[in-house]
Amino acid sequence: MFHVQAGAFRIRANADDLVRQLHASHYPAVIINRGPYLLVWVGPVVDRTSAERLMKSLQVDGFDTALSPAP
């Protein structure tokens, strides 16, 4: 299982803003608390190929992304 990471923030308001932008573009985004960072994940998706397709779609829509295996 994979998540596509769209952001990492220390300030909650910034993470919330990105989640609102992603939801407005119809992406299922959530905030995950990982130590000092709030990660914004889109997904999950089952396999790497699907995750890579999702990454490309997000990038076309103007979002920065990184691939993250689900814990």
PDB file of N, CA, C, O and CB in Angstrom:
ATOM      1  N   MET A   1       0.850  -1.168   0.000  1.00  0.00           N
ATOM      2  CA  MET A   1       0.000   0.000   0.000  1.00  0.00           C
ATOM      3  C   MET A   1       0.897   1.233   0.000  1.00  0.00           C
ATOM      4  O   MET A   1       1.962   1.233   0.618  1.00  0.00           O
ATOM      5  CB  MET A   1      -0.968  -0.003   1.221  1.00  0.00           C
ATOM      6  N   PHE A   2       0.462   2.285  -0.697  1.00  0.00           N
ATOM      7  CA  PHE A   2       1.237   3.511  -0.838  1.00  0.00           C
ATOM      8  C   PHE A   2       0.360   4.734  -0.570  1.00  0.00           C
ATOM      9  O   PHE A   2      -0.856   4.707  -0.760  1.00  0.00           O
ATOM     10  CB  PHE A   2       1.859   3.595  -2.243  1.00  0.00           C
ATOM     11  N   HIS A   3       1.007   5.787  -0.129  1.00  0.00           N
ATOM     12  CA  HIS A   3       0.391   7.107  -0.053  1.00  0.00           C
ATOM     13  C   HIS A   3       1.236   8.039  -0.906  1.00  0.00           C
ATOM     14  O   HIS A   3       2.449   7.863  -1.028  1.00  0.00           O
ATOM     15  CB  HIS A   3       0.281   7.622   1.436  1.00  0.00           C
ATOM     16  N   VAL A   4       0.593   9.013  -1.482  1.00  0.00           N
ATOM     17  CA  VAL A   4       1.312  10.062  -2.173  1.00  0.00           C
ATOM     18  C   VAL A   4       1.347  11.253  -1.223  1.00  0.00           C
ATOM     19  O   VAL A   4       0.304  11.757  -0.807  1.00  0.00           O
ATOM     20  CB  VAL A   4       0.641  10.425  -3.556  1.00  0.00           C
ATOM     21  N   GLN A   5       2.542  11.693  -0.886  1.00  0.00           N
ATOM     22  CA  GLN A   5       2.698  12.823   0.025  1.00  0.00           C
ATOM     23  C   GLN A   5       2.693  14.112  -0.779  1.00  0.00           C
ATOM     24  O   GLN A   5       3.453  14.279  -1.733  1.00  0.00           O
ATOM     25  CB  GLN A   5       4.002  12.698   0.856  1.00  0.00           C
ATOM     26  N   ALA A   6       1.811  15.022  -0.365  1.00  0.00           N
ATOM     27  CA  ALA A   6       1.695  16.298  -1.067  1.00  0.00           C
ATOM     28  C   ALA A   6       2.317  17.448  -0.277  1.00  0.00           C
ATOM     29  O   ALA A   6       2.449  18.557  -0.794  1.00  0.00           O
ATOM     30  CB  ALA A   6       0.235  16.603  -1.353  1.00  0.00           C
ATOM     31  N   GLY A   7       2.699  17.185   0.980  1.00  0.00           N
ATOM     32  CA  GLY A   7       3.310  18.246   1.762  1.00  0.00           C
ATOM     33  C   GLY A   7       3.740  17.763   3.130  1.00  0.00           C
ATOM     34  O   GLY A   7       3.274  16.733   3.616  1.00  0.00           O
ATOM     35  N   ALA A   8       4.642  18.525   3.752  1.00  0.00           N
ATOM     36  CA  ALA A   8       5.097  18.295   5.120  1.00  0.00           C
ATOM     37  C   ALA A   8       5.246  19.659   5.779  1.00  0.00           C
ATOM     38  O   ALA A   8       5.965  20.523   5.277  1.00  0.00           O
ATOM     39  CB  ALA A   8       6.452  17.482   5.159  1.00  0.00           C
ATOM     40  N   PHE A   9       4.570  19.848   6.894  1.00  0.00           N
ATOM     41  CA  PHE A   9       4.499  21.156   7.531  1.00  0.00           C
ATOM     42  C   PHE A   9       4.732  21.055   9.035  1.00  0.00           C
ATOM     43  O   PHE A   9       4.498  20.011   9.645  1.00  0.00           O
ATOM     44  CB  PHE A   9       3.150  21.805   7.253  1.00  0.00           C
ATOM     45  N   ARG A  10       5.190  22.143   9.614  1.00  0.00           N
ATOM     46  CA  ARG A  10       5.276  22.257  11.075  1.00  0.00           C
ATOM     47  C   ARG A  10       4.096  23.081  11.611  1.00  0.00           C
ATOM     48  O   ARG A  10       3.778  23.031  12.799  1.00  0.00           O
ATOM     49  CB  ARG A  10       6.629  22.908  11.496  1.00  0.00           C
ATOM     50  N   ILE A  11       3.466  23.825  10.728  1.00  0.00           N
ATOM     51  CA  ILE A  11       2.354  24.696  11.116  1.00  0.00           C
ATOM     52  C   ILE A  11       1.042  24.091  10.624  1.00  0.00           C
ATOM     53  O   ILE A  11       0.858  23.878   9.426  1.00  0.00           O
ATOM     54  CB  ILE A  11       2.544  26.133  10.545  1.00  0.00           C
ATOM     55  N   ARG A  12       0.135  23.817  11.558  1.00  0.00           N
ATOM     56  CA  ARG A  12      -1.130  23.146  11.246  1.00  0.00           C
ATOM     57  C   ARG A  12      -1.933  23.907  10.192  1.00  0.00           C
ATOM     58  O   ARG A  12      -2.511  23.288   9.299  1.00  0.00           O
ATOM     59  CB  ARG A  12      -1.966  22.985  12.514  1.00  0.00           C
ATOM     60  N   ALA A  13      -1.977  25.215  10.278  1.00  0.00           N
ATOM     61  CA  ALA A  13      -2.774  25.999   9.327  1.00  0.00           C
ATOM     62  C   ALA A  13      -2.309  25.772   7.894  1.00  0.00           C
ATOM     63  O   ALA A  13      -3.129  25.756   6.976  1.00  0.00           O
ATOM     64  CB  ALA A  13      -2.698  27.490   9.669  1.00  0.00           C
ATOM     65  N   ASN A  14      -1.007  25.596   7.687  1.00  0.00           N
ATOM     66  CA  ASN A  14      -0.494  25.343   6.333  1.00  0.00           C
ATOM     67  C   ASN A  14      -0.938  23.983   5.832  1.00  0.00           C
ATOM     68  O   ASN A  14      -1.319  23.840   4.671  1.00  0.00           O
ATOM     69  CB  ASN A  14       1.038  25.434   6.307  1.00  0.00           C
ATOM     70  N   ALA A  15      -0.892  22.980   6.702  1.00  0.00           N
ATOM     71  CA  ALA A  15      -1.363  21.644   6.311  1.00  0.00           C
ATOM     72  C   ALA A  15      -2.854  21.668   6.006  1.00  0.00           C
ATOM     73  O   ALA A  15      -3.300  21.073   5.024  1.00  0.00           O
ATOM     74  CB  ALA A  15      -1.067  20.618   7.422  1.00  0.00           C
ATOM     75  N   ASP A  16      -3.629  22.358   6.851  1.00  0.00           N
ATOM     76  CA  ASP A  16      -5.074  22.465   6.620  1.00  0.00           C
ATOM     77  C   ASP A  16      -5.376  23.139   5.287  1.00  0.00           C
ATOM     78  O   ASP A  16      -6.287  22.729   4.569  1.00  0.00           O
ATOM     79  CB  ASP A  16      -5.739  23.244   7.758  1.00  0.00           C
ATOM     80  N   ASP A  17      -4.606  24.175   4.960  1.00  0.00           N
ATOM     81  CA  ASP A  17      -4.811  24.890   3.699  1.00  0.00           C
ATOM     82  C   ASP A  17      -4.578  23.969   2.505  1.00  0.00           C
ATOM     83  O   ASP A  17      -5.355  23.977   1.550  1.00  0.00           O
ATOM     84  CB  ASP A  17      -3.879  26.108   3.616  1.00  0.00           C
ATOM     85  N   LEU A  18      -3.513  23.179   2.559  1.00  0.00           N
ATOM     86  CA  LEU A  18      -3.241  22.263   1.448  1.00  0.00           C
ATOM     87  C   LEU A  18      -4.335  21.206   1.335  1.00  0.00           C
ATOM     88  O   LEU A  18      -4.753  20.865   0.228  1.00  0.00           O
ATOM     89  CB  LEU A  18      -1.871  21.588   1.628  1.00  0.00           C
ATOM     90  N   VAL A  19      -4.797  20.690   2.455  1.00  0.00           N
ATOM     91  CA  VAL A  19      -5.886  19.699   2.420  1.00  0.00           C
ATOM     92  C   VAL A  19      -7.132  20.308   1.787  1.00  0.00           C
ATOM     93  O   VAL A  19      -7.801  19.647   0.994  1.00  0.00           O
ATOM     94  CB  VAL A  19      -6.208  19.182   3.848  1.00  0.00           C
ATOM     95  N   ARG A  20      -7.455  21.553   2.122  1.00  0.00           N
ATOM     96  CA  ARG A  20      -8.609  22.216   1.498  1.00  0.00           C
ATOM     97  C   ARG A  20      -8.430  22.333  -0.014  1.00  0.00           C
ATOM     98  O   ARG A  20      -9.370  22.108  -0.777  1.00  0.00           O
ATOM     99  CB  ARG A  20      -8.820  23.613   2.108  1.00  0.00           C
ATOM    100  N   GLN A  21      -7.212  22.686  -0.443  1.00  0.00           N
ATOM    101  CA  GLN A  21      -6.942  22.787  -1.887  1.00  0.00           C
ATOM    102  C   GLN A  21      -7.101  21.428  -2.568  1.00  0.00           C
ATOM    103  O   GLN A  21      -7.684  21.329  -3.647  1.00  0.00           O
ATOM    104  CB  GLN A  21      -5.518  23.338  -2.135  1.00  0.00           C
ATOM    105  N   LEU A  22      -6.583  20.394  -1.934  1.00  0.00           N
ATOM    106  CA  LEU A  22      -6.685  19.046  -2.513  1.00  0.00           C
ATOM    107  C   LEU A  22      -8.133  18.589  -2.560  1.00  0.00           C
ATOM    108  O   LEU A  22      -8.568  18.023  -3.563  1.00  0.00           O
ATOM    109  CB  LEU A  22      -5.844  18.043  -1.706  1.00  0.00           C
ATOM    110  N   HIS A  23      -8.887  18.825  -1.494  1.00  0.00           N
ATOM    111  CA  HIS A  23     -10.306  18.451  -1.495  1.00  0.00           C
ATOM    112  C   HIS A  23     -11.068  19.217  -2.571  1.00  0.00           C
ATOM    113  O   HIS A  23     -11.950  18.659  -3.224  1.00  0.00           O
ATOM    114  CB  HIS A  23     -10.934  18.714  -0.115  1.00  0.00           C
ATOM    115  N   ALA A  24     -10.733  20.488  -2.759  1.00  0.00           N
ATOM    116  CA  ALA A  24     -11.394  21.282  -3.803  1.00  0.00           C
ATOM    117  C   ALA A  24     -11.130  20.712  -5.191  1.00  0.00           C
ATOM    118  O   ALA A  24     -11.931  20.886  -6.110  1.00  0.00           O
ATOM    119  CB  ALA A  24     -10.922  22.737  -3.742  1.00  0.00           C
ATOM    120  N   SER A  25      -9.992  20.025  -5.332  1.00  0.00           N
ATOM    121  CA  SER A  25      -9.652  19.366  -6.607  1.00  0.00           C
ATOM    122  C   SER A  25     -10.066  17.902  -6.610  1.00  0.00           C
ATOM    123  O   SER A  25      -9.677  17.143  -7.498  1.00  0.00           O
ATOM    124  CB  SER A  25      -8.150  19.475  -6.881  1.00  0.00           C
ATOM    125  N   HIS A  26     -10.860  17.506  -5.610  1.00  0.00           N
ATOM    126  CA  HIS A  26     -11.447  16.163  -5.510  1.00  0.00           C
ATOM    127  C   HIS A  26     -10.433  15.052  -5.224  1.00  0.00           C
ATOM    128  O   HIS A  26     -10.592  13.918  -5.676  1.00  0.00           O
ATOM    129  CB  HIS A  26     -12.169  15.845  -6.782  1.00  0.00           C
ATOM    130  N   TYR A  27      -9.391  15.397  -4.467  1.00  0.00           N
ATOM    131  CA  TYR A  27      -8.428  14.393  -4.027  1.00  0.00           C
ATOM    132  C   TYR A  27      -8.695  14.048  -2.563  1.00  0.00           C
ATOM    133  O   TYR A  27      -8.948  14.944  -1.757  1.00  0.00           O
ATOM    134  CB  TYR A  27      -6.968  14.899  -4.220  1.00  0.00           C
ATOM    135  N   PRO A  28      -8.642  12.759  -2.209  1.00  0.00           N
ATOM    136  CA  PRO A  28      -8.850  12.354  -0.813  1.00  0.00           C
ATOM    137  C   PRO A  28      -7.580  12.563   0.010  1.00  0.00           C
ATOM    138  O   PRO A  28      -6.684  11.719   0.005  1.00  0.00           O
ATOM    139  CB  PRO A  28      -9.289  10.878  -0.739  1.00  0.00           C
ATOM    140  N   ALA A  29      -7.509  13.679   0.708  1.00  0.00           N
ATOM    141  CA  ALA A  29      -6.294  14.034   1.447  1.00  0.00           C
ATOM    142  C   ALA A  29      -6.553  14.005   2.949  1.00  0.00           C
ATOM    143  O   ALA A  29      -7.645  14.323   3.421  1.00  0.00           O
ATOM    144  CB  ALA A  29      -5.788  15.426   1.022  1.00  0.00           C
ATOM    145  N   VAL A  30      -5.517  13.613   3.682  1.00  0.00           N
ATOM    146  CA  VAL A  30      -5.579  13.585   5.145  1.00  0.00           C
ATOM    147  C   VAL A  30      -4.267  14.124   5.711  1.00  0.00           C
ATOM    148  O   VAL A  30      -3.244  14.159   5.028  1.00  0.00           O
ATOM    149  CB  VAL A  30      -5.855  12.139   5.669  1.00  0.00           C
ATOM    150  N   ILE A  31      -4.324  14.539   6.967  1.00  0.00           N
ATOM    151  CA  ILE A  31      -3.128  14.998   7.680  1.00  0.00           C
ATOM    152  C   ILE A  31      -2.708  13.903   8.644  1.00  0.00           C
ATOM    153  O   ILE A  31      -3.521  13.392   9.414  1.00  0.00           O
ATOM    154  CB  ILE A  31      -3.388  16.348   8.439  1.00  0.00           C
ATOM    155  N   ILE A  32      -1.422  13.546   8.595  1.00  0.00           N
ATOM    156  CA  ILE A  32      -0.837  12.529   9.464  1.00  0.00           C
ATOM    157  C   ILE A  32       0.224  13.205  10.321  1.00  0.00           C
ATOM    158  O   ILE A  32       1.090  13.902   9.793  1.00  0.00           O
ATOM    159  CB  ILE A  32      -0.229  11.341   8.635  1.00  0.00           C
ATOM    160  N   ASN A  33       0.169  13.011  11.622  1.00  0.00           N
ATOM    161  CA  ASN A  33       1.155  13.586  12.528  1.00  0.00           C
ATOM    162  C   ASN A  33       2.336  12.632  12.655  1.00  0.00           C
ATOM    163  O   ASN A  33       2.192  11.515  13.151  1.00  0.00           O
ATOM    164  CB  ASN A  33       0.531  13.879  13.918  1.00  0.00           C
ATOM    165  N   ARG A  34       3.508  13.082  12.203  1.00  0.00           N
ATOM    166  CA  ARG A  34       4.738  12.287  12.269  1.00  0.00           C
ATOM    167  C   ARG A  34       5.827  13.108  12.932  1.00  0.00           C
ATOM    168  O   ARG A  34       6.553  13.847  12.268  1.00  0.00           O
ATOM    169  CB  ARG A  34       5.186  11.823  10.856  1.00  0.00           C
ATOM    170  N   GLY A  35       5.935  12.973  14.247  1.00  0.00           N
ATOM    171  CA  GLY A  35       6.965  13.716  14.965  1.00  0.00           C
ATOM    172  C   GLY A  35       6.717  15.199  14.867  1.00  0.00           C
ATOM    173  O   GLY A  35       5.614  15.664  15.154  1.00  0.00           O
ATOM    174  N   PRO A  36       7.732  15.957  14.464  1.00  0.00           N
ATOM    175  CA  PRO A  36       7.539  17.409  14.395  1.00  0.00           C
ATOM    176  C   PRO A  36       6.775  17.851  13.146  1.00  0.00           C
ATOM    177  O   PRO A  36       6.470  19.034  12.998  1.00  0.00           O
ATOM    178  CB  PRO A  36       8.881  18.104  14.435  1.00  0.00           C
ATOM    179  N   TYR A  37       6.469  16.926  12.258  1.00  0.00           N
ATOM    180  CA  TYR A  37       5.844  17.294  10.987  1.00  0.00           C
ATOM    181  C   TYR A  37       4.408  16.812  10.892  1.00  0.00           C
ATOM    182  O   TYR A  37       4.032  15.786  11.460  1.00  0.00           O
ATOM    183  CB  TYR A  37       6.643  16.734   9.834  1.00  0.00           C
ATOM    184  N   LEU A  38       3.625  17.575  10.165  1.00  0.00           N
ATOM    185  CA  LEU A  38       2.284  17.192   9.760  1.00  0.00           C
ATOM    186  C   LEU A  38       2.373  16.879   8.275  1.00  0.00           C
ATOM    187  O   LEU A  38       2.612  17.767   7.457  1.00  0.00           O
ATOM    188  CB  LEU A  38       1.216  18.327  10.069  1.00  0.00           C
ATOM    189  N   LEU A  39       2.179  15.618   7.935  1.00  0.00           N
ATOM    190  CA  LEU A  39       2.274  15.185   6.541  1.00  0.00           C
ATOM    191  C   LEU A  39       0.895  15.214   5.912  1.00  0.00           C
ATOM    192  O   LEU A  39      -0.090  14.826   6.540  1.00  0.00           O
ATOM    193  CB  LEU A  39       2.891  13.768   6.435  1.00  0.00           C
ATOM    194  N   VAL A  40       0.826  15.671   4.682  1.00  0.00           N
ATOM    195  CA  VAL A  40      -0.426  15.641   3.922  1.00  0.00           C
ATOM    196  C   VAL A  40      -0.310  14.511   2.915  1.00  0.00           C
ATOM    197  O   VAL A  40       0.499  14.550   1.988  1.00  0.00           O
ATOM    198  CB  VAL A  40      -0.717  17.021   3.207  1.00  0.00           C
ATOM    199  N   TRP A  41      -1.139  13.509   3.128  1.00  0.00           N
ATOM    200  CA  TRP A  41      -1.140  12.320   2.269  1.00  0.00           C
ATOM    201  C   TRP A  41      -2.396  12.274   1.429  1.00  0.00           C
ATOM    202  O   TRP A  41      -3.481  12.643   1.878  1.00  0.00           O
ATOM    203  CB  TRP A  41      -1.020  11.041   3.105  1.00  0.00           C
ATOM    204  N   VAL A  42      -2.231  11.817   0.205  1.00  0.00           N
ATOM    205  CA  VAL A  42      -3.347  11.562  -0.705  1.00  0.00           C
ATOM    206  C   VAL A  42      -3.350  10.066  -0.964  1.00  0.00           C
ATOM    207  O   VAL A  42      -2.304   9.479  -1.243  1.00  0.00           O
ATOM    208  CB  VAL A  42      -3.223  12.392  -2.055  1.00  0.00           C
ATOM    209  N   GLY A  43      -4.490   9.460  -0.874  1.00  0.00           N
ATOM    210  CA  GLY A  43      -4.571   8.009  -1.036  1.00  0.00           C
ATOM    211  C   GLY A  43      -5.175   7.411   0.209  1.00  0.00           C
ATOM    212  O   GLY A  43      -5.849   8.126   0.951  1.00  0.00           O
ATOM    213  N   PRO A  44      -4.975   6.172   0.469  1.00  0.00           N
ATOM    214  CA  PRO A  44      -3.949   5.267  -0.045  1.00  0.00           C
ATOM    215  C   PRO A  44      -4.335   4.638  -1.381  1.00  0.00           C
ATOM    216  O   PRO A  44      -5.500   4.614  -1.778  1.00  0.00           O
ATOM    217  CB  PRO A  44      -3.674   4.178   0.965  1.00  0.00           C
ATOM    218  N   VAL A  45      -3.321   4.139  -2.044  1.00  0.00           N
ATOM    219  CA  VAL A  45      -3.507   3.343  -3.255  1.00  0.00           C
ATOM    220  C   VAL A  45      -2.816   2.011  -3.036  1.00  0.00           C
ATOM    221  O   VAL A  45      -1.868   1.909  -2.257  1.00  0.00           O
ATOM    222  CB  VAL A  45      -2.944   4.075  -4.527  1.00  0.00           C
ATOM    223  N   VAL A  46      -3.297   0.995  -3.726  1.00  0.00           N
ATOM    224  CA  VAL A  46      -2.869  -0.369  -3.445  1.00  0.00           C
ATOM    225  C   VAL A  46      -1.478  -0.686  -3.977  1.00  0.00           C
ATOM    226  O   VAL A  46      -0.691  -1.346  -3.299  1.00  0.00           O
ATOM    227  CB  VAL A  46      -3.855  -1.333  -4.025  1.00  0.00           C
ATOM    228  N   ASP A  47      -1.170  -0.225  -5.178  1.00  0.00           N
ATOM    229  CA  ASP A  47       0.108  -0.635  -5.765  1.00  0.00           C
ATOM    230  C   ASP A  47       0.900   0.569  -6.265  1.00  0.00           C
ATOM    231  O   ASP A  47       0.369   1.669  -6.419  1.00  0.00           O
ATOM    232  CB  ASP A  47      -0.127  -1.621  -6.914  1.00  0.00           C
ATOM    233  N   ARG A  48       2.152   0.335  -6.508  1.00  0.00           N
ATOM    234  CA  ARG A  48       3.066   1.410  -6.920  1.00  0.00           C
ATOM    235  C   ARG A  48       2.644   2.059  -8.240  1.00  0.00           C
ATOM    236  O   ARG A  48       2.748   3.276  -8.389  1.00  0.00           O
ATOM    237  CB  ARG A  48       4.486   0.866  -7.050  1.00  0.00           C
ATOM    238  N   THR A  49       2.176   1.269  -9.187  1.00  0.00           N
ATOM    239  CA  THR A  49       1.754   1.809 -10.478  1.00  0.00           C
ATOM    240  C   THR A  49       0.612   2.802 -10.304  1.00  0.00           C
ATOM    241  O   THR A  49       0.624   3.875 -10.908  1.00  0.00           O
ATOM    242  CB  THR A  49       1.330   0.677 -11.420  1.00  0.00           C
ATOM    243  N   SER A  50      -0.365   2.456  -9.491  1.00  0.00           N
ATOM    244  CA  SER A  50      -1.490   3.368  -9.224  1.00  0.00           C
ATOM    245  C   SER A  50      -1.017   4.617  -8.504  1.00  0.00           C
ATOM    246  O   SER A  50      -1.489   5.718  -8.788  1.00  0.00           O
ATOM    247  CB  SER A  50      -2.573   2.664  -8.392  1.00  0.00           C
ATOM    248  N   ALA A  51      -0.085   4.453  -7.571  1.00  0.00           N
ATOM    249  CA  ALA A  51       0.461   5.597  -6.843  1.00  0.00           C
ATOM    250  C   ALA A  51       1.194   6.540  -7.797  1.00  0.00           C
ATOM    251  O   ALA A  51       1.067   7.759  -7.679  1.00  0.00           O
ATOM    252  CB  ALA A  51       1.412   5.122  -5.725  1.00  0.00           C
ATOM    253  N   GLU A  52       1.946   5.997  -8.726  1.00  0.00           N
ATOM    254  CA  GLU A  52       2.664   6.828  -9.684  1.00  0.00           C
ATOM    255  C   GLU A  52       1.697   7.571 -10.596  1.00  0.00           C
ATOM    256  O   GLU A  52       1.949   8.721 -10.957  1.00  0.00           O
ATOM    257  CB  GLU A  52       3.620   5.976 -10.515  1.00  0.00           C
ATOM    258  N   ARG A  53       0.588   6.927 -10.974  1.00  0.00           N
ATOM    259  CA  ARG A  53      -0.431   7.611 -11.786  1.00  0.00           C
ATOM    260  C   ARG A  53      -1.058   8.763 -10.992  1.00  0.00           C
ATOM    261  O   ARG A  53      -1.278   9.850 -11.526  1.00  0.00           O
ATOM    262  CB  ARG A  53      -1.532   6.609 -12.242  1.00  0.00           C
ATOM    263  N   LEU A  54      -1.340   8.509  -9.714  1.00  0.00           N
ATOM    264  CA  LEU A  54      -1.904   9.552  -8.865  1.00  0.00           C
ATOM    265  C   LEU A  54      -0.918  10.716  -8.728  1.00  0.00           C
ATOM    266  O   LEU A  54      -1.319  11.878  -8.781  1.00  0.00           O
ATOM    267  CB  LEU A  54      -2.265   8.983  -7.475  1.00  0.00           C
ATOM    268  N   MET A  55       0.362  10.406  -8.552  1.00  0.00           N
ATOM    269  CA  MET A  55       1.379  11.453  -8.465  1.00  0.00           C
ATOM    270  C   MET A  55       1.379  12.329  -9.708  1.00  0.00           C
ATOM    271  O   MET A  55       1.425  13.555  -9.612  1.00  0.00           O
ATOM    272  CB  MET A  55       2.760  10.837  -8.263  1.00  0.00           C
ATOM    273  N   LYS A  56       1.327  11.699 -10.868  1.00  0.00           N
ATOM    274  CA  LYS A  56       1.338  12.463 -12.124  1.00  0.00           C
ATOM    275  C   LYS A  56       0.103  13.344 -12.240  1.00  0.00           C
ATOM    276  O   LYS A  56       0.192  14.484 -12.695  1.00  0.00           O
ATOM    277  CB  LYS A  56       1.418  11.515 -13.330  1.00  0.00           C
ATOM    278  N   SER A  57      -1.042  12.823 -11.831  1.00  0.00           N
ATOM    279  CA  SER A  57      -2.278  13.603 -11.875  1.00  0.00           C
ATOM    280  C   SER A  57      -2.184  14.820 -10.953  1.00  0.00           C
ATOM    281  O   SER A  57      -2.582  15.923 -11.327  1.00  0.00           O
ATOM    282  CB  SER A  57      -3.480  12.726 -11.480  1.00  0.00           C
ATOM    283  N   LEU A  58      -1.658  14.610  -9.753  1.00  0.00           N
ATOM    284  CA  LEU A  58      -1.477  15.717  -8.816  1.00  0.00           C
ATOM    285  C   LEU A  58      -0.506  16.757  -9.371  1.00  0.00           C
ATOM    286  O   LEU A  58      -0.742  17.959  -9.251  1.00  0.00           O
ATOM    287  CB  LEU A  58      -0.974  15.195  -7.468  1.00  0.00           C
ATOM    288  N   GLN A  59       0.573  16.295  -9.971  1.00  0.00           N
ATOM    289  CA  GLN A  59       1.564  17.210 -10.532  1.00  0.00           C
ATOM    290  C   GLN A  59       0.973  18.026 -11.674  1.00  0.00           C
ATOM    291  O   GLN A  59       1.248  19.221 -11.784  1.00  0.00           O
ATOM    292  CB  GLN A  59       2.789  16.437 -11.019  1.00  0.00           C
ATOM    293  N   VAL A  60       0.171  17.402 -12.519  1.00  0.00           N
ATOM    294  CA  VAL A  60      -0.500  18.125 -13.610  1.00  0.00           C
ATOM    295  C   VAL A  60      -1.404  19.214 -13.043  1.00  0.00           C
ATOM    296  O   VAL A  60      -1.551  20.282 -13.636  1.00  0.00           O
ATOM    297  CB  VAL A  60      -1.323  17.151 -14.491  1.00  0.00           C
ATOM    298  N   ASP A  61      -2.016  18.928 -11.872  1.00  0.00           N
ATOM    299  CA  ASP A  61      -2.898  19.904 -11.224  1.00  0.00           C
ATOM    300  C   ASP A  61      -2.132  20.926 -10.377  1.00  0.00           C
ATOM    301  O   ASP A  61      -2.740  21.752  -9.697  1.00  0.00           O
ATOM    302  CB  ASP A  61      -3.909  19.182 -10.353  1.00  0.00           C
ATOM    303  N   GLY A  62      -0.788  20.866 -10.421  1.00  0.00           N
ATOM    304  CA  GLY A  62       0.018  21.879  -9.771  1.00  0.00           C
ATOM    305  C   GLY A  62       0.486  21.577  -8.363  1.00  0.00           C
ATOM    306  O   GLY A  62       1.007  22.464  -7.686  1.00  0.00           O
ATOM    307  N   PHE A  63       0.313  20.336  -7.901  1.00  0.00           N
ATOM    308  CA  PHE A  63       0.744  19.960  -6.563  1.00  0.00           C
ATOM    309  C   PHE A  63       2.106  19.270  -6.619  1.00  0.00           C
ATOM    310  O   PHE A  63       2.389  18.511  -7.546  1.00  0.00           O
ATOM    311  CB  PHE A  63      -0.298  19.044  -5.897  1.00  0.00           C
ATOM    312  N   ASP A  64       2.946  19.540  -5.619  1.00  0.00           N
ATOM    313  CA  ASP A  64       4.221  18.813  -5.475  1.00  0.00           C
ATOM    314  C   ASP A  64       3.930  17.488  -4.777  1.00  0.00           C
ATOM    315  O   ASP A  64       3.049  17.411  -3.920  1.00  0.00           O
ATOM    316  CB  ASP A  64       5.287  19.661  -4.661  1.00  0.00           C
ATOM    317  N   THR A  65       4.672  16.446  -5.147  1.00  0.00           N
ATOM    318  CA  THR A  65       4.380  15.128  -4.580  1.00  0.00           C
ATOM    319  C   THR A  65       5.644  14.328  -4.313  1.00  0.00           C
ATOM    320  O   THR A  65       6.715  14.600  -4.856  1.00  0.00           O
ATOM    321  CB  THR A  65       3.471  14.350  -5.510  1.00  0.00           C
ATOM    322  N   ALA A  66       5.475  13.328  -3.453  1.00  0.00           N
ATOM    323  CA  ALA A  66       6.506  12.319  -3.201  1.00  0.00           C
ATOM    324  C   ALA A  66       5.780  11.025  -2.878  1.00  0.00           C
ATOM    325  O   ALA A  66       4.676  11.050  -2.334  1.00  0.00           O
ATOM    326  CB  ALA A  66       7.485  12.746  -2.028  1.00  0.00           C
ATOM    327  N   LEU A  67       6.381   9.910  -3.203  1.00  0.00           N
ATOM    328  CA  LEU A  67       5.782   8.600  -2.961  1.00  0.00           C
ATOM    329  C   LEU A  67       6.195   8.099  -1.590  1.00  0.00           C
ATOM    330  O   LEU A  67       7.366   8.185  -1.219  1.00  0.00           O
ATOM    331  CB  LEU A  67       6.194   7.589  -4.055  1.00  0.00           C
ATOM    332  N   SER A  68       5.236   7.574  -0.832  1.00  0.00           N
ATOM    333  CA  SER A  68       5.505   7.087   0.522  1.00  0.00           C
ATOM    334  C   SER A  68       4.833   5.749   0.731  1.00  0.00           C
ATOM    335  O   SER A  68       3.609   5.653   0.643  1.00  0.00           O
ATOM    336  CB  SER A  68       5.024   8.098   1.579  1.00  0.00           C
ATOM    337  N   PRO A  69       5.635   4.676   1.016  1.00  0.00           N
ATOM    338  CA  PRO A  69       5.000   3.406   1.372  1.00  0.00           C
ATOM    339  C   PRO A  69       4.213   3.580   2.666  1.00  0.00           C
ATOM    340  O   PRO A  69       4.680   4.238   3.596  1.00  0.00           O
ATOM    341  CB  PRO A  69       6.059   2.274   1.522  1.00  0.00           C
ATOM    342  N   ALA A  70       3.031   2.999   2.725  1.00  0.00           N
ATOM    343  CA  ALA A  70       2.214   3.103   3.935  1.00  0.00           C
ATOM    344  C   ALA A  70       2.888   2.338   5.069  1.00  0.00           C
ATOM    345  O   ALA A  70       3.452   1.266   4.853  1.00  0.00           O
ATOM    346  CB  ALA A  70       0.777   2.560   3.687  1.00  0.00           C
ATOM    347  N   PRO A  71       2.826   2.895   6.282  1.00  0.00           N
ATOM    348  CA  PRO A  71       3.451   2.210   7.420  1.00  0.00           C
ATOM    349  C   PRO A  71       2.725   0.941   7.798  1.00  0.00           C
ATOM    350  O   PRO A  71       3.130   0.253   8.735  1.00  0.00           O
ATOM    351  CB  PRO A  71       3.508   3.126   8.614  1.00  0.00           C
TER     352      PRO A  71
END
